[in-house]
């Protein structure tokens, strides 16, 4: 059984979308991130060196969201998941990526995609 770290409600301004207007003017995006990791050692030692630095997870998500441009939320979510799995000792990541005020006729707060990815050599948890 793995432990969970969650970072919820991360807000960024990005230029993701299919339309020219979205790519030019941008939109606000929110990300919720859940990573499965073994926290037993950190619980015993109370040392940052034995866990994952939350700020580094935040920075990884921020870089993908603010510094790159994707047509689809699915592409953005996949990029974030791949970077987290490649750069941190985590077993699984679940991401919810939301585009606030999407360019859809009608009243809609946000569009959201949710993906879960895991290390290739680890059973789905």
Number of C-alpha atoms within 10 A of each C-alpha: 7 13 12 14 17 14 15 13 14 14 16 16 17 23 22 26 20 13 10 11 12 16 16 12 11 16 19 17 25 18 24 17 22 16 27 19 19 19 15 13 12 14 12 9 11 11 10 11 10 15 19 18 11 13 10 13 18 14 11 16 25 19 12 18 26 15 11 13 17 18 14 13 22 15 13 19 24 17 16 23 24 14 14 21 18 11 11 15 15 20 22 23 23 18 23 19 25 22 22 17 14 18 17 9 6 7 9 11 11 16 15 16 15 16 13 16 17 19 15 10 7 9 9 11 9
